[in-house]
Amino acid sequence: MVGPMTSEERMRMTLWLKLSFVVLIGFSAGLITLLGDTTLLETALVTGVGLVFGALVVRVVFPGTGETKQSGR
């Protein structure tokens, strides 16, 4: 049988999930610029802005680490 996740496993999984979403949002912004006639600098700048925007979105959507707090009862 499989037991519950430890706190360390939960934090590692949450971090991996958050970073994956940031990279997905950032690189998709950069890929969209390739549809037009843009320079490499413009594509890099938009990708950077997309990564920052992705970090903000992840911070809003996933505010915590997924840790459940035990009540002192």
Order of alpha helices (4+ residues) and beta strands (2+ residues): alpha-alpha
